[in-house]
């Protein structure tokens, strides 16, 4: 008999977008029938809320109400403001404003009666603000929210979560959400350029209210921008096309030891440092341009995750765009997919491969023909938009017929011509990354590397197609590989 999935696994499935599979595992483990387990009821409320967000009309309202009941039952069994405030908000969203207000008053009573509840100062005050908002007590809600922000002024992800919830409440109440701007984070900048003077950079960052920066650290404008971001207390996220020593040797050291000292200092102070793959490659114009685009996409993704805005600052010449696949057939710019349908030793494996093959035949923009690599199917596309469309096509056609794991990665992928089959095949780190992602992700999901998600954000003009779910530990000596769930 298979082992029941723990609640932590079910939550991970939901975060990765596998809502149907998460609900199947939840039900198969018998959690859906457990009305005496507050932890199971809380997860049930979460799953029903996620399902409601995918539905519309009466179905959505019904799911919201079921979610509210699950949270309310959890709070009755194990008193706490977290499930109770969710029950209040979801009741309101279901259309039952009276029940929402009733539970909101209960939340306020519990906060007053239990000042030592084990909750962070931010969430305690934000919960109070949410209850007041449901009750229409706007001025008091604003005062409580201001207190929450004062308790954790840089808890950007918590602020974003609150903002999403409060916007939904305002829509249900028909109220003006303009005042919620106090929850918005500073803006995210992608900076780049070759200008050595860097005049006006600090002023531009101040004018644009920049609080997060993504870019490289070439001598001149880029280092000046990084220093200006750090000076204003912003988060600096460095994206380099090569290891620090190789990049500095080419783009920093020729301009003198002072620039190298400033490079080292900025690198040490950065919140994160990402090396764009393939590792070990010379930081030529193609790789530098790719790193620049990935940095821009990462800025877009950061702004969306935090419910903020992104913008670009360029100083001096702009790097040339990455060359297409035709310029260097050995290392084309590709979006590679790995499709896993189980192990070769399992019954029906070849039948499942045939079904994937039929689905892939309908996809557009194929640059690398589908082929088997171990137990996974690998294929390549001219860009992330085409690869994402192919992944969704396979997922949509086959998700009900088999347990699919679809992974994606984008970059300069080394390829060789297979002399036995006469076709191009991705090899090396690019193929290894996408296969490692496919092996690590839950069933019924489409998950892509951070590089893929960033390039998709740039190509589509909006980053709303993927959400961050974690990291895959690097196996090649580089920085961790960010993982994003692609929305089906």
C-alpha positions, 0 to 999 in steps of 0.5 A, spaced: 500 500 500 502 506 498 504 511 503 500 517 504 503 524 502 504 528 508 501 535 509 508 538 507 508 535 501 501 537 499 502 544 500 509 543 496 504 541 490 500 546 491 505 552 491 508 548 485 501 549 481 499 542 481 492 543 485 489 537 482 494 532 484 495 536 491 487 535 492 488 528 489 493 526 494 490 530 500 483 526 499 487 519 498 490 520 504 484 521 508 485 528 510 478 531 507 474 527 511 478 529 518 474 534 521 478 533 528 485 535 525 486 543 525 492 542 521 489 538 515 483 543 516 488 549 515 491 545 508 484 544 506 482 551 506 488 553 503 487 548 497 479 550 496 482 557 496 487 556 490 481 552 487 477 558 487 482 562 484 482 558 478 474 558 478 469 563 476 462 565 478 458 561 482 463 555 483 468 560 485 463 563 491 462 556 493 469 554 493 470 560 497 465 558 502 467 551 503 474 554 504 472 559 509 468 553 513 474 549 513 478 555 516 473 556 521 473 549 524 480 549 524 480 555 529 475 552 533 479 546 534 486 550 535 484 557 537 488 562 533 487 568 529 491 565 522 485 561 520 480 565 523 482 571 519 482 567 513 475 564 514 473 572 515 476 574 508 473 568 505 466 569 507 466 576 505 469 573 498 464 568 497 458 573 498 456 572 505 458 579 508 454 578 514 458 572 516 465 575 514 463 581 519 461 576 525 468 572 524 472 579 523 469 581 530 471 574 533 478 576 531 478 582 534 476 579 540 481 574 540 487 579 539 484 583 545 484 577 549 490 574 547 496 579 547 501 574 548 499 569 542 505 566 538 505 571 532 510 576 529 508 583 531 507 584 523 502 579 522 499 580 529 497 588 527 496 586 519 491 581 522 487 586 526 488 591 520 484 586 516 479 584 521 477 592 521 477 593 514 472 587 513 468 591 518 469 597 514 472 601 519 477 604 514 481 609 519 482 604 524 485 599 519 490 604 516 492 605 523 493 598 524 496 597 518 501 602 519 503 599 525 504 593 522 509 596 517 513 600 522 514 593 526 517 590 520 519 595 514 523 591 510 518 585 510 517 585 503 514 579 501 509 579 507 507 586 505 506 583 498 501 577 501 497 582 505 497 587 499 494 581 495 489 580 500 487 587 502 486 588 494 481 582 494 477 585 500 476 592 497 474 589 490 468 585 495 467 591 498 467 596 492 472 600 496 477 605 493 484 601 494 488 607 493 491 608 500 494 601 500 500 604 496 503 604 503 504 597 502 508 597 495 515 596 495 520 601 492 521 600 485 526 595 482 531 597 477 535 593 472 541 597 470 546 597 465 551 601 461 558 602 459 559 610 460 565 611 465 563 617 468 556 615 470 553 622 471 546 622 474 546 615 476 544 617 484 539 622 482 536 617 477 535 612 483 533 617 488 528 620 483 525 613 481 525 610 488 529 604 487 530 599 492 532 593 489 537 593 483 539 587 478 545 588 473 553 586 472 559 590 475 563 593 469 567 599 471 564 605 470 556 606 470 555 599 473 559 599 479 557 606 480 550 604 480 551 598 484 555 603 489 549 608 489 544 603 490 548 600 496 548 607 499 541 608 499 540 602 503 537 598 497 538 590 495 543 589 490 543 583 486 549 582 481 548 578 475 555 576 472 556 572 465 562 569 468 566 567 475 568 574 478 575 573 477 574 572 469 569 578 469 573 583 472 579 581 468 575 583 462 571 588 464 574 591 470 582 590 471 583 594 464 581 600 468 585 600 474 586 598 481 581 603 484 576 600 479 577 593 482 577 595 489 570 598 488 568 591 484 570 587 490 567 591 495 560 591 491 560 584 490 562 583 497 556 587 499 551 584 494 545 581 497 546 575 491 550 573 486 548 569 480 553 566 475 549 565 468 551 558 465 554 555 462 560 556 467 567 556 465 565 560 458 569 566 456 564 572 458 564 574 450 559 579 447 553 573 447 554 571 454 554 578 456 548 580 453 544 574 455 546 575 462 543 582 461 537 580 459 536 575 465 538 581 469 532 585 466 527 579 467 530 577 474 528 585 476 521 584 472 520 577 477 522 581 483 517 586 482 511 582 481 513 577 487 513 583 491 507 587 488 512 593 485 514 596 479 520 595 475 524 600 470 531 600 466 536 605 467 542 605 461 548 609 461 552 609 455 552 603 449 547 598 450 550 590 449 548 587 442 543 582 443 544 575 443 545 571 437 540 566 434 541 559 433 544 560 426 551 564 428 554 558 432 551 551 431 555 548 437 552 553 442 545 555 440 541 560 444 535 555 446 530 553 451 530 546 452 525 542 455 525 535 459 519 531 459 518 525 464 513 520 464 516 515 469 521 510 469 523 505 463 522 499 467 514 501 469 509 498 465 506 502 459 512 507 459 513 506 451 505 507 450 506 514 454 512 516 450 508 515 444 503 520 446 508 525 448 511 524 441 504 525 438 503 532 442 510 534 441 508 534 433 503 539 434 508 544 437 511 550 434 518 553 434 522 546 435 529 547 434 532 540 437 528 534 435 525 530 441 529 524 443 530 520 449 535 521 454 535 516 459 528 516 462 526 523 459 524 526 453 529 532 451 527 537 446 529 544 444 525 551 442 527 557 439 525 561 445 522 561 452 515 563 449 515 557 444 518 552 449 512 555 454 507 554 449 509 546 448 510 545 455 503 547 456 500 543 450 503 537 453 500 538 460 493 540 457 493 534 453 496 529 457 495 531 464 489 526 465 492 520 462 499 520 466 503 523 471 507 528 467 513 532 470 515 538 465 522 542 466 525 547 462 531 551 462 534 557 457 541 559 455 547 558 451 546 550 450 552 546 447 550 541 442 553 536 438 550 532 432 549 525 433 552 521 428 548 515 429 541 519 428 543 525 424 540 530 429 542 535 434 542 534 441 543 538 447 549 536 452 553 538 458 550 543 463 544 545 459 541 538 458 544 536 465 540 542 469 533 541 465 534 533 467 535 535 474 529 539 475 525 534 472 527 529 477 526 534 483 519 537 481 512 534 483 508 530 478 503 534 474 507 541 474 511 545 469 517 548 473 523 552 469 529 555 471 530 562 474 534 563 467 528 561 463 523 564 467 527 571 467 527 570 459 520 569 458 518 575 462 522 579 458 520 576 451 512 576 453 513 583 456 510 581 463 512 576 468 505 574 470 506 567 467 511 564 473 511 564 480 518 562 485 517 556 488 524 555 491 531 553 489 535 547 486 542 546 489 547 547 484 551 541 482 556 544 478 559 549 482 555 555 481 550 559 484 543 555 486 538 554 480 532 558 482 525 554 480 519 557 478 512 554 477 510 555 470 502 557 470 498 551 466 
